[in-house]
Structure formats: structure tokens, C-alpha cells
Amino acid sequence: MIQFNNLQSFFQNEKLPTGQMVPSKVGNNSIDDLTLSKTESADIEEQLITLLKKVGIADTKANQQLLRLFLNEQLPISKESLKAASEWLKEMAKGDMPKALEAIKMTVQKELPLTGPILNSMLALQTEETITTNLAKVFEALISINPKTNTHQQLEALLIQLTEPSLHLENGKDITQLFKRTVEAIGLQYEHDISILEKEQTAENKLLALKPLLMKALEETSNPHARDKMDQLLTRITGLQLINSGQEGQFQQLLIHLPILLGNHSTDVRFKWIGKKQQNGQIDPDYCRVLFYLELEHLQEMLVDVHVQNRIVNIRIYNDNPKLNPVIKSVQQLLKDKLENLQYHLSSIIVSTKENENNKKPKTTEKLSTFSPSMNGVDIKI
């Protein structure tokens, strides 16, 4: 998933034109004044080759794509960063190159070191598998382990807990508590929690979260298949932690993937939240934007974009199912009343259908980033 710098690029990741100066003041070995001129594509390729030679990197198609990424996105460039990224790209299959370049972009934007573990964690965020599927695969792998250590048994119990049904859609407080419990159970705040804990008993409870249990289970597991599934899930959890790290400045962003069970339907809820801090450091509840993505059993792929401005709420729902409009009309007054109880005013709900080219669904990696096809809107005024 993509870390966005502003609200305007929330749905679309716009490319900068050639001819832009690249900020290059990173590291002691910085590269000065790298530019691409607005010339023919053949000339641009020659310039890329020249720039690669300048930094001592082999002229390969992958490295040309890498350099284009840094230039087009105006990412800070140093010889060290280019070489580190180039070495990591050697391990990537050709089909994984777009995701790998996106992982590099996110890592640089977060000002994180371009190391293998960090880049792999960022790459894991773009997998088309749901985290629910990851949990199921680890659980299946644990079944084959015999005898099981105490850690394996604790991990197995937690996986069962995370995939149980604990969700009442009519109660917003229950849903909020579910999300909070799931975030804690997965261990997304594990390092932070451990660093501020004062009571040893509480610290031991935190060690029962999914991330620390996975780390310990990896040490106690020799089965290659089980280790691989545990490592995939652990890497993905670390990626979520990294993408949400280093939140400074007025605007704050949060990207979360959580497993949920709706009736008998297992799925992920993925949401991206953007808000701003008030002068007292608290998050301003009057202004924010939230994007939800999930796949439902009957309505299928669903994207919900919620804007809150001065406590006025506007909702846009992207879904192709014609049965959605009657459902919304039947619950819109209830939603309006519930929001009024929280001192929010529901202004409108817009239902939009997406036009998929060649009848293809957008890739999972695009669902929270470049999901910006043409829309046919049905505006339901409240």
C-alpha cells in the first residue's frame, strides 16, 4: 500500500513530469543535480545510462526503472541508497518488479534504511493475500507440528481467537472495541507497549500477542513449511508497523489490515485514516478522512470513502452490485440518527460503480492507492 503525502493524492499516485530537479541531499555521498530533460524517449534512456554509470551501477532494465522511480517521484538520492536498492532488486522476479519498486518508494518516503528486512516488510504489504488467509495458513501449518511447544499451543489458541465471530454490526461501540482488541492481539503496538510497561505481569500479557508469539515460535520450529508461513505473517505485521511509524507534523495517517468474521464469511477490513492534530496535540474529531476496503459475501468488493469536515459527513461507496442502493435507502435514516447522537451531520451518500477495463478487477495493491477509475454516480441526498 502507498503512503500518501496529501489528500489530493489519496486515490491517485500522480507522476511528476521529466525536467524536474531531484532533491539529492541525503548521505555523505550525495548526487548533485540529476535531471531528465523533456526529450525523446530514446534520449531519456541514454541519460539514464549516463547517470547509472556516474554512480557506478550496472546498466540493466531493472536499474533504469529504479532510477526513473527516484527521478519521477523526486525521492532523495544517494549512491548508497541506489546501490542498496539495486542489490535488493536482484532477488526479485520480473513479475514482482512493480511491487518491489513501490516497496522502495515507501521505504524512502518513510526515511527508513534500505535494508533487506525492511524492504521485504514493505513488499509484504502489497500481497494479494488477505491477512485472514495468512492466519489460516499459519494455523494449518501448526497442525502438522508434533510435539508442540507451549509457544505453539499459545499461538494456536490466539489464531482461533482472531478468527472467531465477536462482531455485532448494530453496535458501533462493539465494532470499535473489536478493532482495538484485534490491533492489540496482532501486536501492532507491541514494541511501544513493552517500552512503557512498568508491571512485569502486564508485560507478560503483552508477550501473548501474535507478533511476539510468532517470533518465539520461529525459534522453536524446525519444520520449513511452518517456518515459511510464520515468517510471511510476521513480515507483513512488521510492514504495517513500519508504514505507520514516524508520524510527525500536523497531519497523521494510519493504515491497518484486520481480520474479521461476518457471520460465516472471513475477510479483511482495510482502512486508511487521515486526520490532523490540534494545538493541544489531540486529534481533531471535526476533520478527517477514512477509506475502508473489504470484500463482502454477497455485495463483493466494497470501497467506502468517508469525509468529515466541520463534523459534516459525506460518504462515497464504490460497488457494482445494483442491490446496494435499496439497502442503503433502508438504513440511511438510522445512520443519520446514529451520527446525530455523536454530534455529526450526515450530508450525503454517493454510490458509484467502477468501470473495469477488460472485465478485470483492480489488483489488491491498487485498492487503497490508484483506485481511481471513471465512476457512474448515484447521489442519495440525506
N, C-alpha and C positions, 0 to 999 in steps of 0.2 A: 504494500500500500504506500501511497505517496504522502509525504509530509508537505502540507500546503503552507505557503508564506502569507497568503492573504485571502480574503473571502472571494475576491473576483476569480481566483484560480481554483475555486473549490471543486468544480466539476471538470474543468478542462485544464490540462497541463500545456500551456502555450509555449511554443519555441521562440527563441529570440532570433532575429534576422542576422545574417552574416554582416561583418563590418563593425561589430561591437567590440569594445576594448574588454579584455578579460582581467578581472582582479586577480593579481598574482602574488600578493604579499603574504605568503604562507611558507614558513620554514626558512632555514638559512640559505637553501639552495633554490630560491625563487626564480621563476622565469619571467622576464620582463617583456611587456608589450606584445603579447601574442594576439594576432588578429587574423581574421579571414576577410578578404576583400569580396565585394559583390561582383564576382566574375563568373565565367562559365564553369560548369561542374568539373570539367577536366582540369582547369587551372586550380580549383579549390583542392582537388586531390593532390596536385603537385605541392601545394602549400602545406598540406597535411604531412606529406612525406618529408618535406624540408624541416618542419617543426619536430617530427619524430626523431630525425637524425640529430637535431640540435640537443635533444635531451638524452640521446643515446639509447633509444628504444627501437626494437626491430619494426620494420615496416610490414605489418600484417593487417589484414582486413579488420581483425578484432581491435587492434591498437588504433587504427584510423577511426573506428566507431567510438572508441574510448575518448580520443582527443576531441572529436566532434561534440561528444557529450559535455565535456568541460567547457568548450568554447560556446556552444549554443546556450547552455544553462548558466553561463557566467559564474562557474564554480571556481574557487581559489585553486590555483595550480602551483605545484612544486614538483621538482624532479622526483622527490621521494614518493609523493602521492601517486604520480603517474606510473612509476615503476612498480609500486606495491599493487596497484590496481591491475596493471598489466600481468603481473605474475599470477594473481588470483584468477584472472580470466582464462589462463591456460588450462585450468581444470574444468572449464565449462563446456558443455556440448553446444553445438551450433544452434540448436533449437532453444536453448536456455539463455542465449545472449541478451535479448531484450530485458528479461527479468534481472539478469546479472548487472546490466548497466543501470537499471533502476535501483538496485541494491547499492551500487557505488554512489549514485546520486544522493540517495537518502543518507548514507553514511557521512558523506562530505558536508551535506547541509546541516546535519546534527553535530558537526565538528568532532566526530569520533575518529579514532585511529583506523586506518585501512588495513586491519589485520584479518586473517582468515576467519577466526571465530565470529567476529563482529559482522563481516560481510556475509557469512553463511546465515547468521541470525536474521539479517535484513532480507536475505533471499528467501528465507523460510516464510516470511510474511506474505509472500506472493504465491504461495502454493494454492492450487485449485482444490485441494482437500480441505474440508472443514475441520475445525479443532475437535468437533464431535467425533469425526472419523478417526483422528489421531488418538483420541482417548480409547475408542473401541479397539483399535489395533494394539495398543499397549496392553489392554485388558486381555485380549486373546492371546498375546504373547506370554503373559504371566501364567495363563492356564497351563502352558507347556513346561513350566519350571517346576521341578520336583527334585529334592525337597525345597520348600520355600523358606526364606529367612523371615524374621519378624518384619523387616522393612518391606519385603514383597507382600506380606499379608496386609500391612497398613496401607500400602499403595493400592492394592486390590480393593480394599474397603472404601477408600476415598474415591476411586473411579466409579464404583457402584453408586456412591452418594451423588457424584456430579452428574450422573445420567438418570437419576430418579426423577419422577414427576413431582415439585414443591411449589406449582405456578397457578394462581387464581387471577385470571385476566380482569375480573371485575373490581379488583382491589389494587389501586396504584401503589399503595404503601407496601403491599406484599411483593410486588414486582421490584420495587426499589430495594427492599431488603434482600430479595433473591440475588440481584446483581451484586450487592455489597458482599454477601456471603460467598458468591462464586469467585469474585475478584480475590478475596482473602484465601479461599480454598485452593485456587490455582497457584497462588504465591506471587502475584504480580507486584506486590509491595513487600515481599519477603525481606530483602536486604534492608530496606528502610525500617521495617518493623523491628528487626533484630537489633539494629543500631541504636534504637531508642528505648528498648525494653530494659526495665530495671529489675523485674522479678524473674528469678530463674524458672519458676513454674510456668509463667506466661511464655517465656522463651521456648520451653519445651513444646508447648502447644503450637507455636508457630512452625516448629520443625515438622509438624504433621501436614503442612501444606504440600501441594503437588510438586512444586519445583524442588524443594529440599529433599523430598522423598525420591524423586527421580534421580537426583544427583547421588544420593546414598545407594539407591538400588543399582545404579550403573556400576558402582564399585564392587557390589556383591554379586553381579551377574556375569556369567561366562558365556551363556547362550548368545551367539552372534545375532540371530534374528531378533531376539528380545532386546538386546542392546541397541540395535539399529532403530527399532520403533521408539524406545525410550529416548534416544538421542534426538530423533526427529521432533518429538513433542517438546523436549527441553529446549532445543534450539529455537523453536517457534515462540515459546514463552519468553525466552531471553530477547528475541526480536521485538516483541510487544513492549517489553520494559525499556529497551533502547530507544524505540521510536517515540516514547513518551518521556524520555529523560531530558534534562537541561532546559526546562520550561522557565524562561526568563522574559522580562518585558511585560507590557500591558496585556497582550493577548496570550491566552493559554489554550492549548489544544490537547485533546485526549482521543486516542484510537484504541478500541477494545474489541476483542473477539471473545464471546462467551457461549458455552454450550447450553442449550435449553431443551426441554422436552414438553411439547404442546400436545396433550393427550397422549397418543402413541407415536407422535411424529418427532423424531430427533432432528435438530437443526442447530445452526449457529445464529446468534444475533450479533451483528457487527455494527458498531456505531462510532461515529466521529463527532466530537463535540468541540465547538469553538466558543470561547467567551472571553471577557476582559475583566481585569482586576479593578476594584475601586481603590480610592486613595488609602483606605484602611487595610488594603491587602486582601479583602474578601472578594469572592467572585460576584459580579453584578448579576442578579437574577432577572433584571429587566431587559437585558440584551444578550442574546446568544443564538447560535445556530447548531442544530443537531441533525445528523444524517444517519438513518437506520437502514440496514440491509438485512434481509432474511428471506429464506425460501420456505413458503408455507405448503402444507399438504395439498390443498385444493386451489388456492389462488396463485401458487407457484412463486415466481421471482417477484420480490416486492422491494421497492426503494422508497423511503419516506424522508422528505426534506422538510425540516421544521425551522421556521424563522421566528424569532421573538424580538420585537422592537418596542420598547417602552411598554412591555407586558402585553402587547398585541401580538397574537399568534396567527401565522399564516402557514398552512400545510400544503405541500405538493406531494402527491403519491404517484409513483411510476409503476404501472402494472397493465398487462394486456388483457386481463380477464374481464369480459363485459358484465359479469355478475357482481363486480366490485361496487359499482355505483349504487345499486339498491341497498347493499349492505351499509354503505356509508350514510345514505339518507336515513336509514333506520336508527342509526346510533349518533347522528350528528348533534341532536339536541342534548342527549346525555353527555356527550363530550363537552359541549359548550357549558353545560351546568357544572360539570366537574371542574373545569378550568376556572369558572367564575368563583367557585368556592376557594380557589387558590389565588384569587385576585388577578387572574389572567382573562383576557378577552379573545375569544376565537373569532377571527375576521373572515377567513375563507378556507375551503379545502378545494384544491385543484387536482383532478385526476387526469393523468397523462399516460398515453400509450407510446411505446417506443417503436420506431421503425427499424427493424433489424435487417441489415443487408444480407442477402442470400440466405435468409431464414436462420441465421446463426445468432446464438445468444452471445452477449458480451462476455469476455473472459472474466474469471474471478478477480484477476489483478486489476481489472478496469472498473469494478463495481463501486469502488469508493473514490475513483480518481477521474478517469476520462469518460465517465458515463454522461455523455452529452450529445446523444443523437437528436434528430428532429423529433418534436413532440406534437401530438394532436391532443389538445387540452379540453377537458370538460370542467367548467368552473362552477363549483357549488358554493353559492354565497350563503353565509350564515346570518 
